[in-house]
Amino acid sequence: MKRLLFFLSSLLLLSACSERTVYTTGSICGTATDAETGAPLPDCDIMLSPLKLSTVTENDGTFWFPHIEDGQYTVRANKIGYTAVSKDMTVISDKENRIDFMLHKAAPTKGSICGTVADAATGTPLSGCSIILQPNELSATTTNDGYYQFGDLEPGEYTLLVSKARYETGSQSGITIKVGETCTVDILLQEEHLPELSDPTVSDVGFSSVKFAAAISDEGSSQVTECGFVYGFSPSSLSIDSGTRIRAAKVSVGKFYADVSGLQPEYTYYVVAYAINAAGVAYSADAEFTTSVAPPSNVLHVSATTGNDNNDGKSWFSAKQTIKVAVAIASEDSEIWVAGESISRSDYIPDLPNGISIYGGFTGVEISRKERPQNKRTNIYGGVHLLDGPKISVVDRFIISNSIASAIRPLVELPPNGILRNCELRGNGTSIVNGGRVENCTFYGNYELNPPGVALLVSHCTVVNSTFHYNRYSAKPEEDTSEAVLINCLLFNNQNLHMAAAYNYTIVNNEYVFVGSAYNTILWNNQTAVVPNSENCYLIYGNDNSSMGFVYPYPTSGADSQVWTACDWALTASSPCIDKGNTGNYPIEGSPTDLAGNPRISNGTIDIGAYEYQH
């Protein structure tokens, strides 16, 4: 019975085998993933040994080896940046044999540096900084947010050098780079800064001298190489390139001083202290001072109404009566103060010795020249003649009128150190002023006697901040030898005037005007204007004010005196002359203000004409 059953079983088995294929190979499949994130790793190299077969993983990290015979195999997974993994496995035929890999990122062998550069005071990121990494001598530049980085660095010690214009060079040494680490190094740069110094103090202000003092509290980002003071007539012009520069001996932290002499009496000055280091020039705020009048012992008082020539003249109560007697007893550096509207016709100013100055416009109670009523003048008759010498002599606040010069001497004769200031010269005949310096004066209604062509209104002198109106002269250009230089003046409604040079002049409504050389000058509505040489000038024929922009012009040309007091030749905001002059052509130290007494430069560049538009 058992044999029968075995036989039947064998038949059934043979029948089953004849109906299907017998498999002798299998397959290998699996995945490769990141061990930390579990993310699939595409493009991994998968190698099968000992068959030396290879493949790469798909985007989903899978791989497959088909038709692999039964046996023992080694499967290796490798990807750049990861540590390779090998596994052994047994392949069973007629099966899909699975093997999965989890790869760990490979341990780094190098490091990096990164960081930011910022302003030490404000914390603001600094772009465009140059960064040098030593000893590699690698370079980088900071981005807009101040960031920099250096990568792929061997382990070791490094130094960073950081530089940027107008900043002190920064450095950081002893930076240690470790394998697999990023070292963050933030650097703060100190802006190069100027020295810090106190405002100047002014002491011992005298007739022509003064003492300055200031102190350096901090030298700044580098050593101070020079310090001192700059003084002048206008605070806007005080720099080491303009103004008068006085160097001090001290060039480190602490006080420094200067003794100054040669100043003009009763002038208002401004002074700043300065100090220089590698970052530039530092300036203090300005200080103002006014040189003093002569000591009372040097003043002789004259009053035509209350004085007596037997008095000593040392006060108003003991004033002398005539100028000529006061001049006769005056010593060097004396001042003669004259009170009253006018002096006697029998009185006069004799030849004034050098160093003696004469001032009019007093009422008879003042103890300083500053106390005189504004624009008050004393009328005198005859000429004014100052003798030459090394000292300054001043004639101030007089009206010289209705006088006729002699055939051999002009009405006013000034030496190089002579100054005619705040005077009015009107109705005089023939030659008026020769030599010296004329400041803030008015020339009105002066004329030339017959024969014509032999007289000069001003000659061989410098005229500053003055006005010429309704003067009648007839010298021709070829006969003109005035050699007068005029600065910051107004010339209008004259018949015939000539000058050698004009700086920032306003010349309007004249019948004939000749200017040898003109700089920053307006010529408007003149019947004839001859200017052989000119620079930065406006020459306008006709009285169209839209081409010039005066405040209130008087449009009639020629020697006409009507309604001239109502004119205003200052500039309006629409004038094309504003900020169009050449500052280099203007002697600013000699004339710190315009004709109206305002700062001569109000917007960095001088205007054309006698008036500065005030921004």
VEXDOPA-357480 format. One line per field, with one value per residue (C-alpha): residue number from 0; residue in one letter; x, y, z. Coordinates in nm, 3 decimals. Each point is the difference from the previous one (the first is absolute). Last residue first. Example, Ala and Ser with C-alpha at 12.3 -4.5 7.8 and 13.67 -1.06 7.14 Angstrom:
2
num	c(1  0)
residuo	c(s  a)
X	c(1.367  -0.137)
Y	c(-0.106  -0.344)
Z	c(0.714  0.066)
//
This chain:
615
num	c(614  613  612  611  610  609  608  607  606  605  604  603  602  601  600  599  598  597  596  595  594  593  592  591  590  589  588  587  586  585  584  583  582  581  580  579  578  577  576  575  574  573  572  571  570  569  568  567  566  565  564  563  562  561  560  559  558  557  556  555  554  553  552  551  550  549  548  547  546  545  544  543  542  541  540  539  538  537  536  535  534  533  532  531  530  529  528  527  526  525  524  523  522  521  520  519  518  517  516  515  514  513  512  511  510  509  508  507  506  505  504  503  502  501  500  499  498  497  496  495  494  493  492  491  490  489  488  487  486  485  484  483  482  481  480  479  478  477  476  475  474  473  472  471  470  469  468  467  466  465  464  463  462  461  460  459  458  457  456  455  454  453  452  451  450  449  448  447  446  445  444  443  442  441  440  439  438  437  436  435  434  433  432  431  430  429  428  427  426  425  424  423  422  421  420  419  418  417  416  415  414  413  412  411  410  409  408  407  406  405  404  403  402  401  400  399  398  397  396  395  394  393  392  391  390  389  388  387  386  385  384  383  382  381  380  379  378  377  376  375  374  373  372  371  370  369  368  367  366  365  364  363  362  361  360  359  358  357  356  355  354  353  352  351  350  349  348  347  346  345  344  343  342  341  340  339  338  337  336  335  334  333  332  331  330  329  328  327  326  325  324  323  322  321  320  319  318  317  316  315  314  313  312  311  310  309  308  307  306  305  304  303  302  301  300  299  298  297  296  295  294  293  292  291  290  289  288  287  286  285  284  283  282  281  280  279  278  277  276  275  274  273  272  271  270  269  268  267  266  265  264  263  262  261  260  259  258  257  256  255  254  253  252  251  250  249  248  247  246  245  244  243  242  241  240  239  238  237  236  235  234  233  232  231  230  229  228  227  226  225  224  223  222  221  220  219  218  217  216  215  214  213  212  211  210  209  208  207  206  205  204  203  202  201  200  199  198  197  196  195  194  193  192  191  190  189  188  187  186  185  184  183  182  181  180  179  178  177  176  175  174  173  172  171  170  169  168  167  166  165  164  163  162  161  160  159  158  157  156  155  154  153  152  151  150  149  148  147  146  145  144  143  142  141  140  139  138  137  136  135  134  133  132  131  130  129  128  127  126  125  124  123  122  121  120  119  118  117  116  115  114  113  112  111  110  109  108  107  106  105  104  103  102  101  100  99  98  97  96  95  94  93  92  91  90  89  88  87  86  85  84  83  82  81  80  79  78  77  76  75  74  73  72  71  70  69  68  67  66  65  64  63  62  61  60  59  58  57  56  55  54  53  52  51  50  49  48  47  46  45  44  43  42  41  40  39  38  37  36  35  34  33  32  31  30  29  28  27  26  25  24  23  22  21  20  19  18  17  16  15  14  13  12  11  10  9  8  7  6  5  4  3  2  1  0)
residuo	c(h  q  y  e  y  a  g  i  d  i  t  g  n  s  i  r  p  n  g  a  l  d  t  p  s  g  e  i  p  y  n  g  t  n  g  k  d  i  c  p  s  s  a  t  l  a  w  d  c  a  t  w  v  q  s  d  a  g  s  t  p  y  p  y  v  f  g  m  s  s  n  d  n  g  y  i  l  y  c  n  e  s  n  p  v  v  a  t  q  n  n  w  l  i  t  n  y  a  s  g  v  f  v  y  e  n  n  v  i  t  y  n  y  a  a  a  m  h  l  n  q  n  n  f  l  l  c  n  i  l  v  a  e  s  t  d  e  e  p  k  a  s  y  r  n  y  h  f  t  s  n  v  v  t  c  h  s  v  l  l  a  v  g  p  p  n  l  e  y  n  g  y  f  t  c  n  e  v  r  g  g  n  v  i  s  t  g  n  g  r  l  e  c  n  r  l  i  g  n  p  p  l  e  v  l  p  r  i  a  s  a  i  s  n  s  i  i  f  r  d  v  v  s  i  k  p  g  d  l  l  h  v  g  g  y  i  n  t  r  k  n  q  p  r  e  k  r  s  i  e  v  g  t  f  g  g  y  i  s  i  g  n  p  l  d  p  i  y  d  s  r  s  i  s  e  g  a  v  w  i  e  s  d  e  s  a  i  a  v  a  v  k  i  t  q  k  a  s  f  w  s  k  g  d  n  n  d  n  g  t  t  a  s  v  h  l  v  n  s  p  p  a  v  s  t  t  f  e  a  d  a  s  y  a  v  g  a  a  n  i  a  y  a  v  v  y  y  t  y  e  p  q  l  g  s  v  d  a  y  f  k  g  v  s  v  k  a  a  r  i  r  t  g  s  d  i  s  l  s  s  p  s  f  g  y  v  f  g  c  e  t  v  q  s  s  g  e  d  s  i  a  a  a  f  k  v  s  s  f  g  v  d  s  v  t  p  d  s  l  e  p  l  h  e  e  q  l  l  i  d  v  t  c  t  e  g  v  k  i  t  i  g  s  q  s  g  t  e  y  r  a  k  s  v  l  l  t  y  e  g  p  e  l  d  g  f  q  y  y  g  d  n  t  t  t  a  s  l  e  n  p  q  l  i  i  s  c  g  s  l  p  t  g  t  a  a  d  a  v  t  g  c  i  s  g  k  t  p  a  a  k  h  l  m  f  d  i  r  n  e  k  d  s  i  v  t  m  d  k  s  v  a  t  y  g  i  k  n  a  r  v  t  y  q  g  d  e  i  h  p  f  w  f  t  g  d  n  e  t  v  t  s  l  k  l  p  s  l  m  i  d  c  d  p  l  p  a  g  t  e  a  d  t  a  t  g  c  i  s  g  t  t  y  v  t  r  e  s  c  a  s  l  l  l  l  s  s  l  f  f  l  l  r  k  m)
X	c(2.112  0.117  0.064  0.337  0.010  0.282  -0.034  0.039  -0.067  0.276  -0.014  -0.051  -0.356  0.023  0.324  0.038  -0.167  -0.240  0.112  -0.215  0.300  0.111  0.198  0.351  0.186  0.380  0.009  -0.232  0.223  -0.240  0.130  0.015  -0.367  -0.089  -0.356  -0.313  -0.146  -0.290  0.054  -0.292  -0.239  -0.325  0.052  0.022  0.328  0.081  -0.009  -0.264  -0.100  -0.208  0.299  0.058  -0.334  0.154  0.376  0.035  0.346  -0.104  -0.227  -0.364  -0.112  0.013  0.018  -0.203  0.097  0.229  -0.073  0.248  -0.159  -0.349  0.117  -0.017  0.189  0.208  0.348  0.101  0.361  0.009  0.351  0.177  0.332  0.067  0.279  -0.038  -0.314  -0.154  -0.358  -0.203  -0.361  0.000  -0.314  0.170  0.366  0.023  0.346  0.148  0.338  0.065  0.330  0.068  -0.341  -0.129  -0.343  -0.207  -0.353  -0.060  -0.324  0.158  0.337  -0.023  0.352  0.122  0.364  0.074  0.339  0.174  -0.287  -0.170  -0.307  -0.214  -0.348  -0.108  -0.342  0.125  0.323  -0.046  0.307  0.121  0.363  0.142  0.362  0.112  0.284  -0.133  0.213  -0.284  0.108  -0.034  -0.334  -0.130  -0.042  -0.341  -0.119  -0.345  -0.098  -0.368  0.056  0.299  -0.048  0.258  0.065  0.377  0.213  0.369  0.210  0.220  -0.273  -0.355  -0.210  0.262  0.052  0.178  -0.248  -0.203  0.139  -0.206  -0.096  -0.097  -0.293  -0.110  -0.371  0.025  0.288  -0.104  0.247  0.001  0.379  0.265  0.360  0.322  0.071  -0.173  -0.350  -0.188  0.146  -0.206  -0.300  -0.192  -0.377  0.003  0.249  -0.164  0.219  -0.031  0.375  0.299  0.300  0.370  0.268  0.091  -0.003  -0.328  -0.071  -0.352  -0.079  0.263  0.320  0.170  -0.277  -0.173  -0.307  -0.337  -0.234  -0.377  -0.003  0.213  -0.241  0.185  -0.041  0.357  0.349  0.240  0.379  0.181  0.367  0.309  0.007  -0.148  -0.174  -0.377  -0.169  -0.365  -0.133  -0.217  -0.315  -0.131  -0.344  -0.021  -0.174  -0.281  -0.068  -0.083  0.028  0.349  0.022  0.233  0.267  0.039  -0.055  -0.280  -0.141  0.084  -0.241  0.265  -0.013  0.367  0.314  0.363  0.297  0.366  0.254  0.164  -0.033  -0.320  0.061  -0.240  -0.369  -0.192  -0.154  -0.103  -0.319  -0.086  -0.066  -0.314  -0.278  0.178  0.270  0.351  0.213  0.374  0.185  0.366  0.229  0.296  -0.051  -0.261  0.093  -0.032  -0.286  -0.212  0.073  -0.106  -0.316  -0.139  -0.191  0.191  -0.191  0.037  -0.346  0.008  0.317  0.377  -0.013  0.251  -0.211  0.141  -0.153  -0.344  -0.284  -0.377  -0.122  0.289  0.064  0.333  0.117  0.357  0.033  0.332  -0.058  -0.336  0.176  -0.043  -0.312  -0.023  0.016  -0.329  -0.045  -0.202  0.061  -0.052  -0.088  0.295  0.153  0.136  0.222  0.050  -0.005  0.381  0.006  -0.045  -0.119  -0.190  -0.110  -0.244  0.011  -0.235  0.087  -0.187  0.214  0.066  0.370  0.144  0.202  0.381  0.052  -0.096  0.127  -0.082  -0.077  -0.034  -0.158  0.015  0.015  0.274  0.128  0.121  0.195  -0.296  -0.051  -0.177  -0.206  -0.162  -0.319  -0.017  0.149  0.036  -0.369  -0.202  -0.191  -0.355  0.089  0.078  0.268  0.288  0.165  0.145  0.157  0.252  0.065  0.227  0.099  -0.268  0.058  -0.257  -0.360  -0.089  0.248  -0.247  -0.039  0.197  -0.011  -0.052  0.161  0.017  0.167  -0.076  0.170  -0.080  -0.180  -0.013  -0.184  0.184  -0.205  -0.184  -0.098  -0.021  -0.259  0.138  0.154  -0.082  0.230  -0.156  -0.138  0.075  -0.306  0.055  -0.072  -0.189  0.074  -0.221  0.176  -0.211  0.197  -0.166  0.084  0.059  0.366  0.112  0.115  0.161  0.003  0.308  -0.006  -0.273  0.076  -0.157  0.147  -0.130  -0.284  -0.020  0.040  -0.051  0.237  -0.032  0.292  -0.095  0.253  -0.002  0.086  -0.039  -0.236  0.002  -0.253  -0.269  -0.200  0.062  -0.298  -0.108  -0.310  -0.032  -0.366  0.089  0.262  0.348  0.296  0.225  0.370  0.214  0.355  0.023  0.192  -0.212  -0.352  -0.035  -0.329  -0.080  -0.316  -0.249  -0.304  0.001  -0.286  -0.120  0.084  0.002  0.334  0.194  -0.115  -0.061  0.177  -0.180  0.096  0.124  0.285  0.019  0.109  0.160  -0.003  -0.374  -0.150  -0.196  -0.376  -0.158  -0.154  -0.300  0.000  -0.274  0.027  -0.284  0.015  -0.272  -0.039  0.003  0.357  0.128  0.273  0.191  0.118  0.311  -0.014  0.234  -0.052  0.188  0.017  -0.179  0.114  0.023  -0.221  0.080  -0.208  0.175  -0.170  0.190  -0.126  -0.058  -0.187  -0.295  0.029  -0.084  -0.242  -0.097  0.198  -0.223  0.038  -0.226  0.088  -0.318  0.197  0.142  0.301  0.306  0.118  0.294  0.099  0.342  -0.140  0.199  -0.140  -0.293  0.053  -0.261  0.110  -0.247  -0.157  -0.314  -0.003  -0.349  -0.065  0.008  0.130  0.298  0.084  -0.051  -0.160  0.105  -0.263  -0.026  -0.011  0.185  -0.137  -0.030  0.134  -0.063  -0.375  -0.179  -0.262  -0.355  -0.239  0.240  0.088  -0.366  -0.033  0.322  -0.127  -0.339  0.171  0.231  -0.294  -0.177  0.308  0.049  -0.370  0.033  0.318  -0.167  -0.288)
Y	c(13.339  0.362  0.130  0.174  0.359  0.171  -0.210  -0.368  -0.236  -0.178  -0.374  -0.194  0.113  0.327  0.152  0.375  -0.014  0.298  0.362  0.130  0.046  -0.359  -0.111  -0.135  0.251  -0.017  -0.363  -0.082  0.116  -0.143  -0.177  -0.340  0.025  -0.005  0.125  -0.194  -0.066  0.241  0.204  -0.157  0.195  -0.177  0.014  0.379  0.187  0.336  0.314  0.177  0.342  0.243  0.223  0.058  0.179  0.261  0.028  -0.037  -0.036  -0.251  -0.303  -0.019  -0.345  0.049  -0.358  -0.148  -0.350  -0.072  -0.315  0.024  -0.096  0.066  0.353  0.109  0.330  -0.025  -0.131  -0.284  -0.098  -0.270  -0.084  -0.323  0.122  0.323  0.172  0.293  0.128  0.306  0.080  0.255  0.100  -0.217  -0.207  -0.275  -0.084  -0.262  -0.103  -0.331  0.123  0.306  0.110  0.342  0.139  0.299  0.146  0.239  0.131  -0.209  -0.185  -0.295  -0.130  -0.255  -0.101  -0.333  0.085  0.298  0.083  0.302  0.243  0.264  0.220  0.211  0.136  -0.191  -0.154  -0.305  -0.147  -0.241  -0.146  -0.341  0.057  0.285  0.016  0.345  0.032  0.349  0.062  0.076  0.196  -0.289  -0.089  0.359  0.223  0.172  0.008  0.056  -0.184  -0.071  -0.309  -0.202  -0.240  -0.170  -0.349  0.015  0.245  -0.080  0.297  0.133  0.237  0.093  0.278  0.089  0.340  0.114  -0.083  0.319  0.355  0.083  -0.139  -0.361  -0.102  -0.163  -0.052  -0.297  -0.221  -0.212  -0.182  -0.344  -0.043  0.193  -0.123  0.185  0.218  0.298  0.126  0.301  0.143  0.293  0.143  -0.110  -0.020  -0.307  -0.220  -0.200  -0.183  -0.339  -0.068  0.170  -0.219  0.091  -0.269  0.034  0.381  0.190  0.330  0.138  0.315  -0.077  0.205  0.197  0.213  0.036  -0.196  0.170  -0.039  -0.017  -0.301  -0.230  -0.167  -0.179  -0.331  -0.140  0.112  -0.280  -0.017  -0.333  -0.001  -0.042  0.355  0.234  0.327  0.026  0.282  0.093  0.290  0.303  0.027  -0.238  -0.144  -0.242  -0.331  -0.199  -0.333  -0.175  0.219  -0.027  -0.242  -0.239  0.269  -0.019  0.239  0.191  0.328  0.257  -0.097  -0.181  -0.043  0.055  -0.208  0.101  -0.237  0.076  -0.267  0.203  0.375  0.162  0.290  0.261  -0.077  0.326  0.275  0.342  -0.149  -0.104  -0.368  -0.188  -0.207  -0.018  -0.198  -0.082  -0.275  0.019  -0.325  -0.013  -0.282  0.242  0.321  0.268  0.360  0.154  -0.230  0.135  0.358  -0.075  -0.179  0.305  0.060  -0.212  -0.213  0.031  -0.126  -0.236  -0.151  0.014  0.307  0.196  0.317  0.326  -0.082  0.029  -0.241  0.025  0.074  -0.105  -0.310  -0.184  -0.281  -0.134  -0.372  -0.168  0.013  -0.164  -0.317  -0.063  -0.187  -0.371  -0.286  -0.178  -0.366  -0.293  -0.367  -0.272  -0.361  -0.232  -0.146  -0.347  -0.056  -0.340  -0.371  -0.016  0.270  0.378  0.238  0.329  0.290  0.250  0.381  0.279  0.367  0.326  0.303  0.284  0.021  -0.216  -0.297  -0.011  -0.225  -0.353  -0.198  -0.370  -0.276  -0.375  -0.204  -0.377  -0.317  0.017  0.246  0.298  0.269  0.193  0.087  0.324  -0.005  0.316  -0.068  -0.251  -0.344  -0.076  0.080  0.299  0.151  -0.041  0.160  0.331  0.259  -0.238  -0.239  -0.350  -0.159  -0.271  -0.370  -0.230  -0.368  -0.141  -0.374  -0.241  -0.111  0.316  0.217  0.043  0.298  0.250  0.341  0.360  0.341  0.324  0.328  0.333  0.292  0.317  0.231  -0.265  -0.318  -0.155  -0.319  -0.217  -0.357  -0.255  -0.276  -0.327  -0.276  -0.349  -0.148  -0.152  -0.347  -0.311  -0.218  -0.293  -0.333  -0.279  -0.360  -0.309  -0.338  -0.315  -0.327  -0.267  -0.353  -0.327  -0.026  0.285  0.351  0.206  0.381  0.128  0.340  0.255  0.323  0.339  0.280  0.342  0.126  0.280  -0.252  -0.360  -0.267  -0.340  -0.236  -0.351  -0.236  -0.384  -0.297  -0.364  -0.246  0.024  0.240  -0.098  0.323  0.375  0.225  0.367  0.196  0.381  0.011  0.145  -0.273  0.000  -0.055  -0.307  -0.083  -0.309  0.071  -0.359  0.113  0.204  0.088  0.346  0.190  0.314  0.174  0.080  -0.003  0.114  -0.110  0.281  -0.066  0.375  0.064  -0.312  0.006  -0.358  -0.300  -0.334  -0.366  -0.316  -0.247  -0.359  -0.356  -0.307  -0.385  -0.055  -0.334  -0.173  0.025  -0.322  -0.244  -0.224  -0.298  -0.251  -0.368  -0.199  -0.340  -0.040  -0.374  -0.290  -0.070  0.090  0.260  0.013  0.339  0.188  0.379  0.287  0.371  0.305  0.313  0.293  0.317  -0.171  -0.305  -0.371  -0.316  -0.345  -0.343  -0.319  -0.334  -0.360  -0.236  -0.068  0.148  0.363  0.063  0.364  0.268  0.284  0.356  0.244  0.349  0.171  0.189  -0.334  -0.167  -0.080  -0.337  -0.231  -0.361  -0.127  -0.355  -0.042  0.232  0.227  0.378  0.273  0.359  0.250  0.224  0.070  0.001  -0.032  0.215  -0.176  0.319  -0.124  -0.329  0.143  -0.272  -0.275  -0.249  -0.372  -0.271  -0.326  -0.261  -0.382  -0.277  -0.390  0.000  -0.333  0.058  -0.154  -0.285  -0.297  0.039  -0.062  -0.327  -0.132  0.070  -0.174  -0.304  -0.022  0.018  -0.284  -0.212  0.079  -0.093  -0.329  -0.078  0.071  -0.242)
Z	c(0.128  0.021  -0.353  0.006  -0.126  -0.190  -0.316  -0.086  0.289  0.195  0.042  0.325  0.059  0.195  -0.125  0.060  0.340  0.022  0.041  -0.286  -0.232  0.062  0.301  0.067  -0.216  0.034  0.098  -0.288  -0.284  -0.264  -0.311  0.168  0.086  -0.369  -0.033  -0.099  0.345  -0.073  -0.317  -0.193  0.226  0.086  0.378  -0.012  -0.015  0.164  -0.214  0.208  -0.127  0.207  0.083  -0.372  -0.035  -0.235  -0.025  -0.377  -0.154  -0.266  -0.004  0.109  0.122  0.379  0.124  0.285  0.114  -0.295  -0.203  -0.286  -0.333  0.133  0.081  -0.364  0.008  -0.317  -0.065  0.233  0.076  0.270  0.122  0.095  -0.143  -0.186  -0.191  -0.241  0.177  -0.169  0.098  -0.194  0.064  0.312  0.055  0.201  0.072  0.280  0.125  0.115  -0.126  -0.217  -0.153  -0.159  0.088  -0.204  0.064  -0.209  0.047  0.311  0.079  0.185  0.124  0.283  0.100  0.126  -0.071  -0.225  -0.151  -0.152  0.041  -0.212  0.042  -0.234  0.064  0.306  0.052  0.193  0.139  0.295  0.170  0.117  -0.084  -0.207  -0.112  -0.114  -0.250  -0.072  -0.308  -0.242  -0.305  -0.247  0.156  -0.040  0.303  0.014  0.358  0.152  0.319  0.045  0.217  0.127  0.295  0.221  0.134  -0.068  -0.198  -0.051  -0.105  -0.279  -0.117  0.095  -0.159  -0.259  -0.159  -0.317  -0.277  0.007  0.018  0.192  0.338  0.051  0.216  0.321  0.047  0.235  0.111  0.300  0.225  0.158  -0.023  -0.197  0.009  -0.071  -0.303  -0.163  0.072  -0.152  -0.318  -0.134  0.188  0.305  0.024  0.219  0.181  0.279  0.249  0.169  -0.031  -0.163  0.086  -0.025  0.017  -0.371  0.036  -0.047  -0.175  0.011  -0.200  -0.262  -0.003  -0.282  -0.154  0.333  0.091  0.015  0.294  0.015  0.229  0.213  0.241  0.278  0.176  0.006  -0.100  0.100  0.026  0.008  0.093  -0.218  -0.140  -0.259  0.085  -0.016  -0.192  0.040  -0.206  0.064  0.200  0.263  0.069  0.292  -0.051  0.168  -0.172  0.329  0.305  0.155  0.292  -0.180  -0.012  0.374  0.293  -0.171  0.131  -0.270  -0.278  -0.200  -0.379  -0.074  0.048  -0.063  0.000  0.076  -0.093  -0.275  0.039  -0.135  -0.238  0.134  0.054  -0.024  0.208  -0.134  -0.140  0.353  0.056  -0.087  0.154  0.335  0.177  -0.122  0.158  -0.071  0.056  0.098  -0.116  -0.028  0.192  -0.058  0.088  -0.349  -0.097  0.286  -0.110  -0.358  0.113  0.172  0.325  0.247  0.243  0.376  0.096  -0.296  0.142  -0.048  -0.227  0.211  -0.009  -0.139  -0.340  0.155  -0.059  0.038  -0.354  -0.225  0.209  -0.018  0.231  0.000  0.066  0.087  0.376  -0.059  -0.116  -0.373  -0.093  0.051  -0.245  -0.031  0.085  -0.126  0.070  -0.257  0.075  -0.006  -0.314  -0.069  -0.304  -0.158  0.093  0.020  0.268  -0.006  0.272  -0.035  0.219  -0.143  -0.003  -0.105  -0.024  0.055  -0.072  0.241  -0.081  -0.277  0.115  -0.027  0.300  0.100  0.298  -0.029  0.248  0.041  0.275  0.038  -0.208  -0.262  -0.264  0.205  -0.186  -0.136  -0.365  -0.089  -0.322  -0.137  -0.193  -0.279  -0.060  0.372  0.036  0.113  -0.293  0.130  0.334  -0.176  0.079  0.057  0.243  -0.022  0.307  0.084  -0.021  -0.193  -0.010  0.231  0.040  -0.133  0.061  0.189  0.190  0.284  0.234  -0.209  0.166  -0.106  0.061  -0.198  0.098  -0.168  -0.173  -0.194  0.244  0.264  0.084  0.294  -0.020  -0.248  0.078  -0.279  0.000  0.131  -0.205  -0.118  -0.260  -0.309  -0.022  -0.200  0.036  0.233  -0.162  0.179  -0.095  0.027  -0.007  -0.035  -0.020  -0.208  0.117  -0.184  0.092  0.221  -0.093  0.277  -0.035  0.183  -0.168  -0.064  -0.182  -0.073  -0.210  0.110  -0.211  -0.259  -0.286  0.105  0.134  0.169  0.082  0.122  0.157  -0.008  0.219  -0.113  -0.166  -0.381  -0.145  -0.249  0.052  0.052  0.073  -0.001  0.104  0.035  -0.106  -0.339  -0.045  0.152  -0.230  0.005  -0.023  0.058  0.110  0.133  0.311  0.044  -0.107  -0.160  0.019  -0.205  0.121  -0.275  0.227  0.361  0.224  0.232  0.365  0.064  0.171  -0.096  -0.361  -0.112  -0.155  -0.004  0.042  -0.166  0.038  -0.125  0.085  -0.157  0.030  0.028  0.129  -0.274  0.014  0.118  -0.244  0.076  -0.236  -0.082  -0.115  -0.159  -0.173  -0.255  -0.009  -0.250  0.095  0.343  0.023  0.326  0.126  0.110  0.058  -0.089  0.095  -0.143  0.216  -0.161  -0.173  -0.336  -0.005  0.056  0.052  0.003  -0.044  0.087  -0.130  0.115  -0.236  -0.222  -0.342  -0.069  -0.280  0.080  0.197  0.119  0.155  0.185  0.135  -0.124  -0.264  -0.118  0.156  -0.203  -0.141  0.027  -0.076  0.095  0.047  0.322  0.108  -0.073  -0.015  0.065  -0.080  0.147  -0.260  0.203  0.380  0.143  0.311  0.336  0.161  0.200  -0.172  -0.346  -0.213  -0.241  -0.111  -0.085  -0.262  -0.077  -0.238  -0.014  -0.218  -0.043  -0.087  -0.099  -0.268  0.043  -0.136  -0.028  0.363  0.101  -0.200  0.142  0.349  -0.069  -0.138  0.298  0.239  -0.180  0.024  0.367  0.071  -0.183  0.180  0.333  -0.092)
//
